[in-house]
Amino acid sequence: MKMAENDKSLPFSGKVVWITGASAGIGEQLSYQFSELGASLILSARREEYLQKVNQNLPRNPGQAIILPLDLEQWNQLPEKVETALSCFGGVDILINNAAVGIRDYALATRLEVDEKLMNINYFGPVVLTKCLLPSMLEKGQGQVVVVSSLSGKYGVPRTAAYTAAKHALHGFFESLRSEITIPGICFTMIIAGIIQTNITAHALTGKGESFGRNEQTYQRGYPVEKAATGIIKAIQKKKEEVFVGGWERTTLWVHWLSPWVFRRVIRNHPIKWLRKTRELFSLSKSTSF
Ligand SMILES: NC(=O)c1ccc[n+]([C@@H]2O[C@H](COP(=O)([O-])OP(=O)(O)OC[C@H]3O[C@@H](n4cnc5c(N)ncnc54)[C@H](OP(=O)(O)O)[C@@H]3O)[C@@H](O)[C@H]2O)c1
């Protein structure tokens, strides 16, 4: 397969970027912006027809991305997908582990098979892709693996235990991996996404494994997805190890860091509602909302 039309002035010209979860939300936006920046793209998710739409809408070289449908839950099929991805352009420079599924239910109301499903999609999927792809990066002496994590990778909030567990596990895995692989050309970038305006809650599952199917207002008022994608790409360009991308909810990280005890008391009352109330109380900004 031919590389994207080469305009050497573009920052990702000649780079092959593989994005999972490219059919919607953050992954879709990343696809558009990486395309604009000259990257050759491999786009993955389950829904091929959505990936095709994204491909056709790419601002540069529409229709020229490789569509590689995959289901992260079927992680025993992923080594073969990695082989295919490697053969498309002769290597992958940047893997963005972005795909994930959310949950909206209490831990005790969540069936074990749903816990397992989220762990497979959100944790084992990215781990298998990374393990299978890294040897080729090590051989070249360069490459970048990006993980789109969440505030849920840092602390837990009600009704997200299965998702939070998988995001925490990703941090554990990649922290250890980073400490093992110290070749200067290899880089691991963890993105802590805040509350981003996507349909993630509509795509989320209930504890019974059914579709939650509802866009929560908090996310509809979230940080614009275009800005989030730009922030993620900046972090990738700067080869950052860990970066927060989002809005006001960044404050929760500080509170959590300063006083986990206080934070845990606050979290019982939902931190975002609490933040909103606090902000309203001090009338910090009436125009911004989340
Ligand atoms: N939006 C937020 O506020 C927020 C906050 C923190 C972190 N994040 C993280 O950001 C990333 C992207 O989320 P988003 O907000 O863009 O959500 P989204 O709009 O629901 O997109 C999720 C993407 O993951 C793909 N996906 C889901 N299950 C999959 C599976 N089994 N195999 C392969 N692909 C699968 C979906 O495509 P298909 O359905 O076609 O498979 C879709 O492309 C996730 O890692 C999420 O945890 C988001």
The ligand as an ORCA input file, in Angstrom:
! r2SCAN-3c Opt
* xyz 0 1
  N     -15.896     10.877     26.124
  C     -15.358     11.011     27.312
  O     -15.779     11.853     28.124
  C     -14.175     10.193     27.730
  C     -13.632     10.445     28.999
  C     -12.536      9.730     29.404
  C     -11.977      8.779     28.585
  N     -12.509      8.533     27.364
  C     -11.885      7.509     26.543
  O     -11.764      7.953     25.220
  C     -11.792      6.826     24.343
  C     -12.772      7.093     23.216
  O     -14.050      7.272     23.768
  P     -15.189      8.134     23.051
  O     -15.657      9.124     24.021
  O     -14.749      8.559     21.731
  O     -16.329      7.016     22.958
  P     -17.269      6.557     21.745
  O     -17.711      7.730     20.976
  O     -18.269      5.658     22.342
  O     -16.262      5.728     20.820
  C     -15.796      4.477     21.230
  C     -15.066      3.829     20.072
  O     -14.620      2.543     20.509
  C     -15.010      1.569     19.560
  N     -15.253      0.284     20.214
  C     -16.129      0.013     21.204
  N     -16.118     -1.286     21.493
  C     -15.199     -1.857     20.678
  C     -14.729     -3.183     20.495
  N     -15.230     -4.218     21.191
  N     -13.765     -3.398     19.570
  C     -13.274     -2.384     18.836
  N     -13.675     -1.120     18.954
  C     -14.637     -0.859     19.862
  C     -16.306      2.133     18.943
  O     -16.517      1.639     17.627
  P     -17.477      0.420     17.223
  O     -18.727      0.555     18.023
  O     -17.656      0.631     15.756
  O     -16.706     -0.802     17.542
  C     -15.965      3.612     18.870
  O     -15.245      3.882     17.699
  C     -12.145      5.629     25.229
  O     -10.972      4.950     25.570
  C     -12.744      6.251     26.463
  O     -12.568      5.438     27.587
  C     -13.610      9.223     26.916
*
